[in-house]
Amino acid sequence: MTQPSQHQAQVIVVGNEKGGAGKSTLAIHIACGLMHAGRKVAILDLDLRQRSMAHFFSHRAAWTAANGVTLPMPVQPDLGDGKALARAEEAEQLARFEAAFSEAVVSGAEVILIDTPGGDTALSRAAHARADQIVTPMNDSFVDFDMLGTVDPVTLDLLKPSTYSESVWEARKHRAIKEGRHAAIDWIVVVNRMAVAEARNRRRLEERMLKLAKRVGFRVGPGLRDRVIYRELFPFGLTVADLSNEVRPVAVSLAHVAARQEMRNLMQALGLDDVSLPALEAA
């Protein structure tokens, strides 16, 4: 993992400016992977209206209590009523974010994981400015690639970075000015929800991804495929990382075992190789 900045905690921001790319699903799995690696994690869910990550961990607390199970839980600094905060002025939103971020630091969290909303908001910009590592999910299509780069509609040649790429560049520049060159932000783009796709279109997309990666400075990593497994565990507040021979609210199959390896690959791409998952045998 990259070196943390002056506040000492490692800050990971899951973000892009497009909805539906799987930010919250990715954030949930990263948080659980980190906790299974023994890290103390604090989470900030800045998707104020949806609050999927906050709801997930609320489900987790309820399910483990009802079933007499102990699973790692993150620190959750108080952001207040999300819907009310979403209607508040930017200054109030930013003040609440700074207070919650400080609470996460004081808690002794080793990692602060921030899930951001889809869109360019003051809260999202503030979170990106704090990042040591930015993880950007995108679906396996040129629709999502448009968030990162613009292509020629005739030749599909890469023309220029898009708005979100430019905003990450600005965050990196301001961070370097404020904290020095050593405080570089590590940016990883992961392809989520990969399904069966026409090979030529996927090859075209991969070629543009690699060109843009060299141009604006991100790494390409593995994401999470479009699996029913990830969705069916959400109501329990569980991920495939939590499943074991004792914790299995659904029937476990070889697909669950494969999904755990997929999650390991994701965590390794983030620079975390010491994730220790419970033993799990398919039925």
C-alpha positions, 0 to 999 in steps of 0.5 A, a space after each residue: 500500500 502507498 505511504 500515508 500522508 501527515 495524518 498517519 492513517 492510510 486514506 482510500 477513496 472509492 470514487 468516480 463521477 458516474 453512478 452504477 459502476 459498483 462503488 459501494 460494492 467495491 468499498 464494502 469488499 475492500 473494507 472487509 478485506 482490510 479487516 480480515 488482514 487485521 487492519 483497524 478500519 474507519 468508514 465514511 459513507 459520503 453517498 448521503 442519500 443512498 448510504 449503501 455502505 452504512 446500511 451494509 454494516 448496520 445489517 452486519 451488526 444486526 445479523 451477527 448479534 442475532 446469530 451469536 457470531 463475531 465478525 470484524 466491524 469498522 469504526 463509523 464516525 458520525 456524519 449525522 442524518 444523511 438526507 438532511 446533510 445532503 440538503 445542507 449548504 456546502 460549508 456545513 457538509 464540509 465541516 461535518 466531513 472534517 469533523 468525522 474525518 478527525 474522529 476517524 483519525 483520533 480513533 486510531 484507525 489504520 485505514 480510513 475508507 471513503 465511499 463517494 457519491 456519483 457526481 462532482 460534489 464538494 464532499 467528493 472533491 474534499 475526499 479526493 484531496 485527502 486520498 493516499 489511494 484512489 480506487 475507481 471502478 468502471 463497468 466493462 464498456 465504452 459508456 463507462 470509459 467515457 468517464 475517464 477518456 474521450 475517444 474519436 467517434 469514427 476511429 475510437 482513437 483516444 483523444 483526451 482525458 475526461 473531466 474525472 481524470 482531470 479532477 484526479 490530476 488536480 487532486 494530485 497536483 494540490 497534494 504534491 504542492 501541500 505535502 511534497 512529491 513524496 505524497 503521491 496519490 496512487 490511482 487504480 482503475 478496476 474493471 467491475 461487473 465483467 460479463 461475457 462480451 464480444 472479444 473485439 470490443 473488449 480488446 478495443 477497450 483494453 487498448 484505450 485503457 492502457 493508453 490512457 493509463 500511461 497518459 494520466 498515470 493510473 494502474 489497471 487492476 482486477 475488479 469484481 465480476 457480475 455475480 449473484 453471490 455479491 448481491 445475495 450476501 448484502 442483506 446479511 451484511 456479509 461478503 465472501 470474505 466472511 463466509 466460513 464453515 460456521 458462517 454460511 447463511 446461504 448454500 456455499 458452492 464452488 462459485 463462492 470459492 472462486 469469488 473469494 479468489 477474485 477478492 484476493 486478487 483485488 486486495 493484492 492489486 491494492 498492495 495488501 497481500 496478507 488477507 487471511 480468510 476463514 476456511 471454507 469448503 463447498 457443499 
